[in-house]
Amino acid sequence: MLKFWQRKQTLILIAAWLIIILIVVGDSVVRNIYERFGRLDEEITLAEEKLVRMNAIIRQSKSVDSQYAKITEGLRNIQDTEGLLQEIERIARKAGINLLNVKPTATKDEGLYRTYSLRVEMQDDVAALARFMNMICDEFKGVGVERLQISGQAKDELPKAIAQINAVVFK
């Protein structure tokens, strides 16, 4: 009977140790799973914040697209220096400006866009020159006058003007 009693105590002791080991292992597994779910929750929160930011950007994309279309609308005919020359001549005819000389000066490749430059010599009254410069800036958002030099002639002659005109065209 003593052996039976010792055996019973040994089995109870082994069962108690097994229960303790299972509790420790189970606790470790549960904590590990809890930490992973905590990190997963943080990742979900970050992803939701990114989604909200991206959604705001997407909502603004229509506005950006329409502004881009407005800017590039007038530049459709300008794909090279020849196109810019033709547009400048067309605007000069429209403004009634007497063009003396139009020369391409430089083309710069800036990566996403190109910059075309022209040196335009013209002769007319100052009001017509101002109207011409204004028409260039109004019709083409990517075209502008970088430099303008007006030199006066004799009192009975119209002033001569030399303008450096640049156009920025997206590729």
C-alpha positions as CSV (number, residue, x, y, z in Angstrom):
1,M,0.0,0.0,0.0
2,L,2.9,2.3,0.6
3,K,4.1,1.8,-2.9
4,F,0.7,2.6,-4.2
5,W,0.6,5.8,-2.1
6,Q,4.1,6.8,-3.3
7,R,3.1,6.1,-6.9
8,K,0.0,8.2,-6.5
9,Q,2.0,11.1,-5.0
10,T,4.5,10.8,-7.9
11,L,1.7,10.9,-10.5
12,I,0.1,13.9,-8.7
13,L,3.5,15.6,-8.6
14,I,4.1,14.9,-12.3
15,A,0.6,16.1,-13.2
16,A,1.2,19.3,-11.2
17,W,4.5,19.9,-13.0
18,L,2.8,19.3,-16.4
19,I,0.0,21.7,-15.5
20,I,2.6,24.4,-14.4
21,I,4.6,23.8,-17.6
22,L,1.5,24.0,-19.8
23,I,0.4,27.2,-18.0
24,V,3.9,28.8,-18.6
25,V,4.0,27.7,-22.2
26,G,0.3,28.7,-22.8
27,D,1.0,32.1,-21.2
28,S,4.0,32.7,-23.4
29,V,2.0,31.7,-26.5
30,V,-0.9,33.9,-25.5
31,R,1.4,36.9,-24.8
32,N,3.2,36.4,-28.2
33,I,-0.1,36.3,-30.0
34,Y,-1.4,39.4,-28.1
35,E,1.8,41.3,-29.0
36,R,1.4,40.3,-32.7
37,F,-2.2,41.5,-32.7
38,G,-1.1,44.7,-31.0
39,R,1.5,45.3,-33.8
40,L,-1.1,44.4,-36.4
41,D,-3.5,46.9,-34.9
42,E,-0.7,49.6,-35.1
43,E,-0.1,48.7,-38.7
44,I,-3.8,48.9,-39.5
45,T,-3.9,52.3,-37.9
46,L,-1.0,53.5,-40.0
47,A,-2.5,52.0,-43.1
48,E,-5.8,53.8,-42.4
49,E,-4.0,57.1,-42.0
50,K,-2.1,56.6,-45.3
51,L,-5.4,55.7,-46.9
52,V,-7.0,58.9,-45.6
53,R,-4.1,61.0,-47.0
54,M,-4.2,59.2,-50.3
55,N,-8.0,59.7,-50.5
56,A,-7.4,63.5,-50.0
57,I,-4.9,63.5,-52.8
58,I,-7.2,61.6,-55.1
59,R,-10.0,64.1,-54.4
60,Q,-7.6,66.9,-55.4
61,S,-6.5,65.1,-58.6
62,K,-9.5,66.4,-60.6
63,S,-8.5,70.0,-59.7
64,V,-4.9,69.3,-60.5
65,D,-5.8,67.7,-63.8
66,S,-8.0,70.6,-64.8
67,Q,-5.3,73.1,-63.9
68,Y,-2.7,71.1,-65.9
69,A,-5.1,71.0,-68.9
70,K,-5.5,74.8,-68.7
71,I,-1.7,75.3,-68.5
72,T,-0.9,73.0,-71.4
73,E,-3.9,73.9,-73.5
74,G,-2.1,76.7,-75.3
75,L,1.1,74.8,-75.6
76,R,-0.2,72.0,-77.7
77,N,1.1,73.6,-80.9
78,I,4.5,74.2,-79.3
79,Q,6.5,70.9,-79.5
80,D,9.7,72.4,-80.8
81,T,11.3,75.8,-81.6
82,E,9.5,75.9,-84.9
83,G,6.1,75.6,-83.2
84,L,7.1,78.4,-80.8
85,L,8.2,80.6,-83.8
86,Q,4.9,80.1,-85.6
87,E,2.9,80.9,-82.4
88,I,4.9,84.1,-81.8
89,E,4.4,85.2,-85.4
90,R,0.7,84.4,-85.2
91,I,0.3,86.6,-82.1
92,A,2.4,89.3,-83.6
93,R,0.1,89.4,-86.7
94,K,-2.9,89.5,-84.3
95,A,-1.4,92.4,-82.3
96,G,-0.3,94.2,-85.5
97,I,3.4,94.2,-84.5
98,N,6.1,94.6,-87.1
99,L,8.6,91.7,-86.4
100,L,12.1,92.5,-87.7
101,N,13.9,89.4,-86.7
102,V,13.1,86.2,-84.8
103,K,15.9,83.8,-83.9
104,P,15.9,80.7,-81.7
105,T,18.6,81.0,-79.1
106,A,18.6,78.0,-76.9
107,T,16.8,74.8,-76.1
108,K,17.4,73.3,-72.6
109,D,16.3,69.8,-71.7
110,E,15.4,69.9,-68.0
111,G,14.2,66.3,-67.5
112,L,10.4,66.5,-67.3
113,Y,10.2,69.6,-69.5
114,R,12.1,71.5,-72.2
115,T,12.7,75.2,-72.3
116,Y,12.8,76.9,-75.7
117,S,14.1,80.5,-76.1
118,L,13.7,83.0,-78.9
119,R,15.2,86.4,-79.5
120,V,12.6,88.6,-81.1
121,E,13.3,92.0,-82.6
122,M,10.3,94.2,-83.3
123,Q,9.4,97.8,-84.1
124,D,6.2,99.5,-83.2
125,D,4.8,101.9,-80.7
126,V,5.1,101.2,-77.0
127,A,1.4,100.5,-76.5
128,A,1.4,97.9,-79.3
129,L,4.5,96.3,-77.8
130,A,2.8,96.1,-74.4
131,R,-0.3,94.6,-75.9
132,F,1.9,92.0,-77.7
133,M,3.6,91.0,-74.5
134,N,0.3,90.8,-72.7
135,M,-1.2,88.6,-75.4
136,I,1.8,86.2,-75.2
137,C,1.4,85.9,-71.4
138,D,-2.4,85.5,-71.6
139,E,-2.5,82.9,-74.4
140,F,0.3,80.7,-73.1
141,K,0.7,80.0,-69.4
142,G,4.2,78.4,-70.0
143,V,5.5,81.2,-72.2
144,G,6.9,84.4,-70.8
145,V,9.1,87.4,-71.6
146,E,12.4,87.1,-69.8
147,R,14.0,90.3,-71.0
148,L,12.8,93.3,-72.9
149,Q,15.0,96.1,-74.2
150,I,13.4,99.1,-75.8
151,S,15.6,101.6,-77.6
152,G,14.3,104.9,-78.9
153,Q,15.1,106.1,-82.4
154,A,14.6,109.5,-83.8
155,K,11.4,111.3,-82.8
156,D,9.7,110.5,-86.0
157,E,10.6,106.7,-85.9
158,L,8.9,104.0,-83.9
159,P,10.9,102.5,-81.0
160,K,12.8,99.2,-81.5
161,A,12.4,96.4,-79.0
162,I,14.3,93.2,-78.4
163,A,12.7,90.5,-76.3
164,Q,13.9,87.2,-74.9
165,I,10.9,84.9,-74.9
166,N,11.0,81.5,-73.2
167,A,8.5,78.6,-73.4
168,V,8.4,75.7,-70.9
169,V,6.9,72.6,-72.5
170,F,6.2,69.4,-70.7
171,K,7.4,66.3,-72.5
